[in-house]
Amino acid sequence: MGDLERLPVGIIGASGYGGVQLVRLLMDHPGVEIVYLGGNSSAGKSFAELYPHLGHRVNLTIEAIDLDQIAKRTQVVFLSLPNGLAHQMAPILLSKGCKVIDLSADYRFRNLETYKSWYGGERHDQETSDLAVYGLPELYRDRIAEAQLIGCPGCYVTTSLLALAPLLKQGLIIPETAIIDAKSGTSGGGREAKTNLLLAEADNSLSPYGVARHRHTPEIEQTCSDLAGHEVTVQFTPHLIPMVRGLLATVYATLRDPGLVREDLVTIYTAFYRSSPFIRVLPAGIYPQTKWACSTNLCYIGVEVDPRTARVIVMSVTDNLIKGQAGQAVQCLNLLMGWDETLGLPQLSFYP
């Protein structure tokens, strides 16, 4: 791709962890030119002032959010904002001809009442919400390619659903028995100062949170129900672990056929994800580690069967900031533009 073919894109919310990952990935993307970085509290500052380690490549200033200007200069806009802000901007950007990729929860739900009951606030954008496509490429690749508005799933949801999808789609488990035990690094909490994310608080400690009421639960259940073909509820418990990046979701569920063995499941998973370049189904007896996915858009999946309990155990790992956030958004962009799905996305981890 030559420079003349580069797609002009903008990022609103460029100063957070999701925003800086987007900047890093898009700066190395051969089909894209970042022409706008926007923010509120950081407006007027150079991006290099916020992130000096990128100053040698990124010569852009954070600008005030002006939707008219953004629409004039960009064709695709990434919204990397706290929940509750994207729905105030997306309808305007879409009306002005932009395509929108949202990294928040605002456009992940088909039913706005579900959003309001878990996230609060008023919504008056049902018509826009109806346009949104759920941005999990491994399940909704064809829909994403035709979308105007994409609501990308969160890190816990992505990692958990990729573990569950083959089981539910193939009817291999009793859906209501599914339990998701997930653990994420502290970067999943964002860059804003929070007491529980301080080194003195998080280091040498492992802590559950959002037990039985985490906001990602209805999002997981929505897609699980879609895959199973009927209403599904799951048990989901997230945990904070004392490292910066990485996410492990261990899923337990009761098999419908207790005669299935580990090798059967590995074969089924391998076939299910045969056209998914970012999914690595591991050989029997190999279990994934978060370090393997660090700074990549990959998801590593290991599968085990416990014949004593007739349960399947699926272990899924991602980098919560890449496949769980910015990388997935870029993957959606590639599909949206008809490009190779892997374009500009890292597949080799930082190791050790």
C-alpha positions as CSV (number, residue, x, y, z in Angstrom):
1,M,0.0,0.0,0.0
2,G,1.4,3.4,-0.9
3,D,1.0,6.6,1.1
4,L,-1.7,7.9,-1.2
5,E,-3.9,4.9,-0.3
6,R,-3.7,5.4,3.4
7,L,-7.0,5.6,5.3
8,P,-7.4,8.8,7.4
9,V,-8.5,7.7,10.9
10,G,-9.1,9.5,14.3
11,I,-9.0,8.4,17.9
12,I,-11.2,10.0,20.5
13,G,-9.8,9.2,23.9
14,A,-6.2,8.8,22.8
15,S,-4.6,9.4,26.2
16,G,-5.7,6.2,28.0
17,Y,-4.2,2.7,27.9
18,G,-6.6,1.7,25.1
19,G,-5.8,4.9,23.1
20,V,-2.0,4.5,23.4
21,Q,-2.2,0.9,22.2
22,L,-4.3,2.0,19.3
23,V,-1.8,4.7,18.4
24,R,1.1,2.1,18.6
25,L,-0.7,-0.4,16.4
26,L,-2.0,2.1,13.8
27,M,1.4,3.8,13.5
28,D,2.7,0.5,12.2
29,H,-0.3,-0.3,10.1
30,P,0.5,0.0,6.3
31,G,-3.0,1.1,5.3
32,V,-3.7,3.8,7.9
33,E,-2.7,7.4,8.7
34,I,-3.7,8.8,12.1
35,V,-4.9,12.4,11.3
36,Y,-6.6,13.2,14.6
37,L,-6.2,12.5,18.3
38,G,-8.9,13.9,20.6
39,G,-9.4,14.2,24.3
40,N,-10.9,16.5,27.0
41,S,-8.5,16.8,29.9
42,S,-5.4,16.3,27.7
43,A,-6.5,18.7,24.9
44,G,-3.6,21.0,23.9
45,K,-0.9,18.7,25.0
46,S,1.4,17.0,22.6
47,F,1.0,13.2,22.5
48,A,4.7,13.0,23.2
49,E,4.2,14.9,26.5
50,L,1.8,12.2,27.6
51,Y,3.9,9.3,26.2
52,P,7.5,10.4,25.7
53,H,8.6,7.0,24.6
54,L,6.6,7.5,21.4
55,G,7.8,11.0,20.7
56,H,10.2,9.9,18.0
57,R,7.3,8.5,15.9
58,V,4.1,10.4,16.9
59,N,4.2,14.1,16.2
60,L,0.6,14.9,17.0
61,T,-1.2,17.1,19.5
62,I,-4.3,16.1,21.4
63,E,-7.1,18.3,20.1
64,A,-10.4,19.3,21.7
65,I,-13.3,17.1,20.6
66,D,-15.0,18.8,17.6
67,L,-17.2,16.3,15.8
68,D,-17.5,18.5,12.7
69,Q,-13.8,18.7,12.3
70,I,-13.3,15.0,13.0
71,A,-15.8,14.1,10.3
72,K,-14.2,16.4,7.7
73,R,-10.7,14.9,8.3
74,T,-11.4,11.2,8.9
75,Q,-13.2,8.3,7.4
76,V,-13.1,5.9,10.4
77,V,-13.2,7.0,14.1
78,F,-12.2,4.9,17.1
79,L,-13.9,5.8,20.3
80,S,-11.7,4.8,23.2
81,L,-13.8,6.4,26.0
82,P,-15.3,5.6,29.4
83,N,-18.7,4.0,29.2
84,G,-21.6,6.4,28.6
85,L,-19.8,8.9,26.3
86,A,-19.7,7.1,22.9
87,H,-23.5,7.1,22.5
88,Q,-23.4,10.9,22.6
89,M,-21.0,11.0,19.7
90,A,-21.6,8.0,17.4
91,P,-24.9,9.1,16.0
92,I,-23.5,12.5,14.9
93,L,-20.3,10.9,13.4
94,L,-22.4,8.3,11.5
95,S,-24.7,11.0,10.2
96,K,-21.7,12.9,8.8
97,G,-20.4,9.8,6.9
98,C,-17.9,8.4,9.3
99,K,-17.6,4.7,10.3
100,V,-17.3,4.2,14.0
101,I,-15.5,1.5,16.1
102,D,-16.4,1.8,19.7
103,L,-14.2,0.2,22.4
104,S,-16.6,1.0,25.3
105,A,-19.8,-0.9,26.3
106,D,-22.2,1.6,24.7
107,Y,-22.9,-0.5,21.6
108,R,-22.4,-4.0,22.8
109,F,-26.0,-4.7,23.7
110,R,-29.0,-5.3,21.4
111,N,-31.4,-4.3,24.2
112,L,-30.7,-0.8,25.5
113,E,-32.7,-1.7,28.7
114,T,-30.0,-4.3,29.5
115,Y,-27.4,-1.6,29.1
116,K,-29.2,0.9,31.3
117,S,-29.9,-1.7,34.0
118,W,-26.1,-2.5,34.3
119,Y,-24.5,0.8,33.4
120,G,-27.1,3.4,34.2
121,G,-27.8,6.6,32.5
122,E,-30.4,7.6,29.8
123,R,-30.2,6.5,26.2
124,H,-32.1,8.0,23.3
125,D,-30.2,6.4,20.4
126,Q,-32.1,3.2,19.8
127,E,-32.0,3.8,16.0
128,T,-28.2,4.1,16.1
129,S,-27.9,1.1,18.5
130,D,-29.8,-1.0,16.0
131,L,-27.0,-0.5,13.5
132,A,-24.3,-1.8,15.8
133,V,-22.5,-5.0,15.0
134,Y,-20.8,-6.9,17.8
135,G,-17.1,-6.7,17.2
136,L,-15.9,-10.2,17.8
137,P,-14.4,-11.3,14.4
138,E,-14.1,-15.0,15.2
139,L,-17.9,-15.2,15.5
140,Y,-19.3,-12.3,13.4
141,R,-16.7,-11.7,10.7
142,D,-19.2,-11.3,7.8
143,R,-21.4,-8.9,9.7
144,I,-18.4,-6.7,10.7
145,A,-17.3,-6.4,7.1
146,E,-20.6,-4.7,6.2
147,A,-21.0,-2.6,9.4
148,Q,-21.1,1.2,9.9
149,L,-20.9,0.9,13.7
150,I,-19.0,-1.7,15.6
151,G,-19.2,-2.3,19.4
152,C,-16.1,-4.1,20.4
153,P,-16.3,-6.6,23.3
154,G,-14.3,-6.1,26.5
155,C,-11.2,-8.2,27.4
156,Y,-13.0,-10.6,29.9
157,V,-15.8,-11.2,27.4
158,T,-13.5,-11.8,24.4
159,T,-11.3,-14.3,26.3
160,S,-14.3,-16.1,27.8
161,L,-16.4,-16.3,24.7
162,L,-13.6,-17.6,22.6
163,A,-13.3,-20.4,25.1
164,L,-17.0,-21.1,25.2
165,A,-18.1,-20.6,21.6
166,P,-17.3,-24.1,20.1
167,L,-19.0,-25.8,23.1
168,L,-22.2,-23.8,22.8
169,K,-22.4,-23.7,19.0
170,Q,-22.0,-27.5,18.8
171,G,-24.3,-28.2,21.7
172,L,-21.5,-30.1,23.6
173,I,-22.3,-28.8,27.1
174,I,-25.2,-28.1,29.4
175,P,-25.0,-24.3,29.0
176,E,-26.3,-23.4,32.5
177,T,-23.4,-25.4,34.1
178,A,-20.8,-23.0,32.6
179,I,-18.6,-21.3,35.2
180,I,-16.0,-18.7,34.1
181,D,-13.1,-18.0,36.5
182,A,-11.1,-15.2,35.0
183,K,-8.0,-13.2,36.1
184,S,-6.7,-10.0,34.6
185,G,-3.7,-7.7,35.0
186,T,-4.1,-4.3,36.5
187,S,-4.0,-2.4,33.1
188,G,-7.5,-3.7,32.6
189,G,-8.6,-1.1,35.2
190,G,-7.4,1.8,33.0
191,R,-4.9,4.6,33.6
192,E,-7.0,6.6,36.0
193,A,-5.7,6.6,39.6
194,K,-7.5,4.0,41.7
195,T,-6.6,2.8,45.2
196,N,-7.0,-0.9,44.4
197,L,-4.6,-0.6,41.5
198,L,-1.7,1.0,43.5
199,L,1.4,-1.1,43.7
200,A,1.2,-1.3,47.5
201,E,-2.4,-2.5,47.2
202,A,-2.2,-4.9,44.2
203,D,1.3,-6.4,44.6
204,N,1.6,-9.8,46.3
205,S,-2.2,-10.1,46.4
206,L,-4.9,-11.8,44.4
207,S,-8.4,-10.4,44.7
208,P,-11.9,-11.2,43.3
209,Y,-14.2,-8.4,42.6
210,G,-17.7,-7.8,41.0
211,V,-18.7,-11.2,42.3
212,A,-22.2,-12.2,40.9
213,R,-22.7,-8.7,39.6
214,H,-19.9,-7.8,37.2
215,R,-21.0,-5.6,34.2
216,H,-19.5,-8.0,31.7
217,T,-21.9,-10.8,32.8
218,P,-24.9,-9.8,30.6
219,E,-22.6,-9.2,27.6
220,I,-21.3,-12.8,28.0
221,E,-24.8,-14.1,28.4
222,Q,-26.1,-12.3,25.3
223,T,-23.6,-14.0,23.0
224,C,-23.8,-17.3,24.8
225,S,-27.6,-17.2,24.2
226,D,-27.0,-16.4,20.5
227,L,-24.6,-19.3,20.1
228,A,-26.8,-21.8,22.0
229,G,-30.1,-20.7,20.4
230,H,-31.8,-20.1,23.7
231,E,-31.5,-18.0,26.8
232,V,-28.3,-18.9,28.8
233,T,-27.1,-17.8,32.2
234,V,-23.5,-18.2,33.3
235,Q,-21.5,-17.7,36.5
236,F,-18.7,-15.3,36.0
237,T,-16.1,-14.2,38.6
238,P,-13.2,-11.8,37.7
239,H,-10.0,-11.5,39.7
240,L,-7.2,-8.9,39.8
241,I,-3.7,-10.3,39.6
242,P,-0.5,-8.5,40.4
243,M,0.9,-8.0,36.9
244,V,0.4,-5.3,34.3
245,R,-1.1,-7.1,31.2
246,G,-2.5,-10.5,30.4
247,L,-5.8,-12.3,31.0
248,L,-6.6,-15.9,31.8
249,A,-10.2,-17.3,31.6
250,T,-10.7,-20.8,32.9
251,V,-14.1,-22.2,31.9
252,Y,-15.8,-25.2,33.5
253,A,-18.9,-26.9,32.1
254,T,-20.6,-30.3,32.2
255,L,-20.5,-32.3,28.9
256,R,-23.7,-33.6,27.4
257,D,-21.7,-36.7,26.3
258,P,-19.5,-37.9,29.1
259,G,-17.8,-40.2,26.6
260,L,-16.0,-37.3,24.9
261,V,-12.2,-37.2,25.6
262,R,-9.6,-34.5,25.4
263,E,-8.5,-35.4,21.9
264,D,-12.1,-35.1,20.7
265,L,-12.4,-31.6,22.0
266,V,-9.0,-30.5,20.6
267,T,-10.1,-31.7,17.2
268,I,-13.5,-29.9,17.5
269,Y,-11.8,-26.6,18.6
270,T,-9.2,-26.8,15.8
271,A,-11.9,-27.3,13.2
272,F,-14.1,-24.5,14.7
273,Y,-11.3,-22.0,14.5
274,R,-9.7,-23.2,11.3
275,S,-10.3,-19.8,9.6
276,S,-9.4,-17.7,12.6
277,P,-5.7,-16.6,12.2
278,F,-5.4,-15.2,15.8
279,I,-6.6,-18.4,17.6
280,R,-4.0,-20.9,18.6
281,V,-5.6,-24.2,19.8
282,L,-2.9,-26.0,21.7
283,P,-2.0,-29.7,21.4
284,A,-3.5,-32.1,24.0
285,G,-1.8,-31.7,27.4
286,I,-0.4,-28.2,26.7
287,Y,-2.0,-25.3,28.8
288,P,-1.6,-21.7,27.8
289,Q,0.3,-19.0,29.7
290,T,-0.5,-15.3,29.6
291,K,3.1,-14.4,28.7
292,W,2.7,-16.2,25.4
293,A,0.1,-13.7,24.3
294,C,1.9,-10.6,25.7
295,S,1.7,-7.7,23.2
296,T,0.0,-9.9,20.5
297,N,-3.5,-10.1,19.1
298,L,-3.4,-13.9,19.7
299,C,-5.7,-16.0,21.9
300,Y,-4.2,-19.3,23.1
301,I,-6.7,-22.0,24.0
302,G,-6.0,-25.3,25.9
303,V,-8.7,-27.9,26.4
304,E,-8.9,-30.7,29.1
305,V,-11.6,-33.2,30.1
306,D,-12.1,-34.6,33.6
307,P,-13.7,-38.0,33.1
308,R,-14.4,-38.2,36.9
309,T,-16.8,-35.2,36.8
310,A,-17.7,-35.3,33.1
311,R,-16.6,-31.7,32.8
312,V,-14.6,-29.9,30.2
313,I,-12.1,-27.4,31.3
314,V,-11.1,-24.7,28.7
315,M,-8.2,-22.3,29.4
316,S,-8.0,-19.2,27.3
317,V,-5.4,-16.4,27.4
318,T,-5.1,-13.1,25.7
319,D,-3.3,-9.8,26.1
320,N,-6.1,-7.7,27.6
321,L,-4.9,-4.5,26.0
322,I,-4.5,-6.0,22.5
323,K,-6.9,-8.8,21.6
324,G,-9.0,-7.7,24.6
325,Q,-9.1,-4.1,23.4
326,A,-7.1,-2.1,20.8
327,G,-5.9,-5.1,18.7
328,Q,-9.4,-6.4,18.3
329,A,-10.6,-2.9,17.1
330,V,-7.8,-2.9,14.5
331,Q,-8.8,-6.4,13.5
332,C,-12.4,-5.1,13.0
333,L,-11.0,-2.2,10.9
334,N,-9.2,-4.6,8.6
335,L,-12.5,-6.6,8.0
336,L,-14.4,-3.3,7.6
337,M,-12.0,-2.2,4.8
338,G,-11.7,-5.6,3.1
339,W,-8.1,-5.9,4.1
340,D,-6.2,-9.0,5.3
341,E,-7.5,-9.6,8.8
342,T,-4.0,-9.8,10.2
343,L,-2.7,-6.6,8.7
344,G,-0.7,-4.5,11.1
345,L,-1.3,-6.8,14.1
346,P,1.5,-8.4,16.1
347,Q,1.7,-12.2,16.3
348,L,5.0,-12.6,18.1
349,S,5.0,-12.0,21.9
350,F,7.5,-10.3,24.2
351,Y,9.1,-13.3,25.8
352,P,10.3,-13.9,28.5
